[in-house]
Amino acid sequence: MAMRQTPLTCSGHTRPVVDLAFSGITPYGYFLISACKDGKPMLRQGDTGDWIGTFLGHKGAVWGATLNTDATKAATAAADFTAKVWDAVSGDEVLTLAHKHIVKTVNFTQDSNCLLTAGNDKLLRIFDLSNPEAAPQEIAGHTSAIKKALWCNDDKQILSAADDKTIRLWDRSSMEVVKTLTFDTSVSSMEYVADGEILVITYGKTIAFYNALSLDLIKSVEAPATINSASLHPEKDFFVAGGEDFKLYKFDYSSMEELESYKGHFGPVHCVRFSPDGELYASGSEDGTLRLWQTAVGKTYGLWKCVLPEDLGAENSEQLYTPAPEIKA
């Protein structure tokens, strides 16, 4: 029997939610950070969506947010021409990194010692967080604003997606471009999956999977609507996507078939990501909310409790129907 997906709604933001990221799994569970045009990124418990705190200090829209693996540090990218690094335990601001234009994306190395930033001034910057006074390394080449920049290949390489309709793979040591992918429209999102070196990208209605080292296409699928973001399940069973028609789509990764779609948001979906354990995925929308969705609907997990009808005994065998299972969030 098909069960109804009951997403958990996380409110608190007052403007569109434009980026979100999960930490790795820590001894205290895993965590979720959201970037919002209200300028107030929020930290939440990842499996329940419970609010932990708000990082206060930016003076403009926050376009990008990330956590390091163990959720001890956060970084944010904002329209006030800064990226900030935060203590994710205390909520205190640790560093403000000045830029020459709007910053769109931030990403920590695995050891949390370096921060990669990029944005509207078309440059990639690498900041040494142990020596923040030092000038960052700068990598030029893109001809339009950079939307996303990510470390890959054990932090030896960098992937960047920009409004110049390219994705570029860079070598960190030489700071030279290794390969460029060119598209006929601007890339709307990019996710890097280290396990298997897979790059998930979206452009127009297309969701495409590339080998992150060679930038060879693995496979792609057209969705029913313009897609703004997609995420691959950690075990690569499924992927989810969201976009301009307010819906979340779930696909089978091996067959690329659409499995289901859900509507819950009241505006376009800007970002979607699977949790590190794969049990749920989070979406952020123009409507100002985050929603958490179960990967396996009806499973008891986090705040979801699965209430199944009692097994019907022989004396009830003439009953014509069974009450539908009820999920309480």
N, C-alpha and C positions, 0 to 999 in steps of 0.2 A: 504494500500500500504506500502510495506517495505521501511523504510527510511535508508539511508546510515549513518553509524556512522562516525562522523568526530571528531577524537580526537584532543585535543589541545596539541601541543608539547612544552615542557619546556626544552630549551637548556641552556647551561652554564657550565655543568660539562664536564670534559675532560677524564674521565675514567668511568668504569661501576658503575651504581647506584645500591647499594646492600641492602638498607633499606629505608623505608619512614614511616612517622607517621603523623597523623592529631591531632590537638588540639581539645578541645571541642568547642562549639559555644560560642563566646564572644560577647560583645557589638560592637566589630569591625569586626564581621564576624568570620571565622575560618581559621586556618593556617596549612601549610604543611611544614615539614622538611624532607630533604633527606640526606642520608649518601652515600658517594662515595669514591671509592679508590683513588681519587685525593686528599684526605685529607681536602677537603673544603666543609663542610656541608652547605646547603643553606636553607634559610627560604623564603617561598612564601605565597602569598594570596591564600587560599585554593580553592576558587571557580573559580578563573581566571588563576591561575598558575603564576601570575605576581611576578617577583623577588623582594624581599624586602631587603635581605642582605645575606652576606656570613660570617660564623664564622671562623675567621682566628686564628690559633695557634697550631693545630696538626702537627706533623712531620711524619706522616705516614697515610696509608689508614684508613678511618673511616668506621667501620663495622656496627655500630648501632647508631641510633639517635631517640630522642623522645622529645615531648613537654609536659609540664604539662597541666592540663585541661584548665586553662585560658590563656595559651600561654604567660605567663610572664617569664617562665624559659625554657631553653632547656638543654638537656644533650646528650653527644656524647661518643661513645666507639671506641677506636682506636688501631692501630697496634704499636703505640709508647709507649705502656705499660701504658697508662693513660685513665681515663675517665675525661671529663671536664663538668662543669656546667656553663651555660652562662645566662646572662641577655638577654632575647629574645626581649626586647624592644630596648635597646641600642646596643646590639651585643657584649657587653663587656664580657670577661671571668671572672667568679666569683671564680671558684675553679678548681684546678687540683688535681685529686685523683690518686696517684701512685699505680700501680699494678706490679706484678712480671712477667706478660706475656701479650700477646695480649688480649685486652678487646673486647668482641663481642656484648654485650647487656647492655642496661641501661633502667631503668624504675622507675618513680617517684611514691611514695604513693599519694593517693588522696589529702592529705593536703600539698603535695610538700615538706614535712619536711625530708623525707628519700629517699635515692636513692639506688636501688638494681642494682648491677653490676655482671657480670660473663664473663668468657672467657676461654682462653686456659690453665689456671692453674687449672681448674676443680673445683674452689671454687665459692660459692655464697658469695657476700659481701653486707652488709647493712651499708651504711654511714649515720650518723646523720648530716644533712646539717647545723643544727644550732650549731653544735659542731664539725667542720670538722677536728680539731686537734686530736680528739679522734680516737683510733684504731677502724676500722669497725668490726662489728660482722661478723664472718666467718662460713659458713656452708659447710662441706665436705661430700662427698659421691659418687659423679659422678666419673667415672674412665677414662673419656675422656673429651675433650674440650666441654664446654657448649656453645650452639648456641643462646639460648634465655632463658630469665628468666623474669617472670611477677608476679606482685602482683595479688592476687585474693581474693574472699570472704571478701570484705571490708578490705583488707590489712592484714587480719589475717593469710593468707596462701600464699605460693609462689609456682608457677609452673615453672619447668625448663626442657628444652629439650637439650640433649647432643649427641655427637658422639658415646657414648656407647650404642646407640640404645634404650635409655630409656627416658621416661618422668616421672618426679618425682613430687609429691605433698608434700610440707613441711609445718609443723606448725611453725609459726613465733616465738611463745613464747618458745616452747620447743626446736626448731631448729632440730627436728627429722623428718624423712621421714614418711609420713602418708600412702602413696600408691605409687606403681611403675607400670608403663605400659612398657612392653618390646615389641619391634618390630623386624622384621627380617631384617630391613634396617634402616639406619639413618633417623631421622625425619628432613625434610627440612625446615619446618616453623611451627609456632604456633601463634594463635590469641586467645585472651581471650575476650569474650563478657559478660560484667557484667550483663546486663539485660537478665536474664534467665540462667545465670551461664553456658554458653556454651564455650567449647574449640574447636577451629577449628585447625586441624593439617593436614599436608601433608607429605607423604612419598612415594617414587616411583611415581606411577601414581594415588595413592589413595588420596582422600580428605575425611577426617573423622571428625565426630562431636561427642564430648564426653560431658557428664555432668562434669563440672569442679570441683564439690564437691566430687562426688563419683568415678569419672573417669570411669563410665560405658559408653559403646558405645551407642550412639543414632542412628546413621546411617552413611553409607559411600557410596562412589561412585568411580568408576574407570574412569579416564579421558583418552582421546585419546593419551596423551603424558606424559612424566615425568613432574611433577608439582613441582614448587619451592615455591609457595605461594598461599594462598587462603584467602578470606575475606567474612564474612557474612553480608548481608544488615542489617542496624539497626532495621528494622521492620521484618526481617527474611523472606522476600518474596523470595529473591534471594541470591545466592553467586557467586562470581567470582574467577577465578583461572588463573594463568599464569605459563609458564614453558619453557621447552627446545625447543619447536617448534615455538617460537616467538609469539604465539597467546595468546589472552585473551578469556577465556571461561566464559559464563554466564549460570548458572543452576537455575532451579526452586527448592527452598528448600524443599517444601512439597513433590513433586513428584520425585525429584532428576533427572529430565530430563534435558538434555542439550538444552538450548533455542537458543543460537547463539554463534558464535565465530568470532573474529575480528583479523586481522593481521595489525599491524601498526609499530611495532618495527622491527629493523634490527638485533636483537640478542636475546638470551634467556631473558625471563622475570624473574627477581630475586625477586620482591616484588610487592604486590598489596594490596590496602586497600580502603575500602569505606570511603567517607566523613561522618562526624557526622550527617549530615542531610539526607544522603542516596541518594542525587541527582546525585552524580558522584563517580567514583572510579579512583584512581591514580595507575599507574604502573611505575616501574623503571626497567631499562634494562641494559644488557651488552653493548648496543649501546651508553650509556652515556646520554640518555634522560629520562625524565619523560613524561608520557602522561596522560592526563585527559580524561576520557570517560564518556558520559552521561548514566545514568541508564535508563531513558526514552528518547529514541532517538527522536529528533524533538521538544522537549520542549524548550521554551525560558528560559534560565537560565545562569547566569554568562556571558560569552562572546558568548554563542550560541544564535542565533536569528533564529526563525523558520519563514520562508517565505512561505506561502501557496498560491496556485493559487486562484484567485477570483472565487466565486461561478459562475458556468456557467449558464447563463440565458436560457430561452426557445428557444431564437433565435439561440443558439449555440448547440441545442440538437442533431444536426446531426454530430457534431464533433466526431471523432472516438477515440480520446485519450485526456487525461488530462496531462498537463506538470507535471513532477515529482516534488514534493515539494523540495525546495532547502534550505539547511542549511548552513548558513554562520558563520564561526568561526573567 
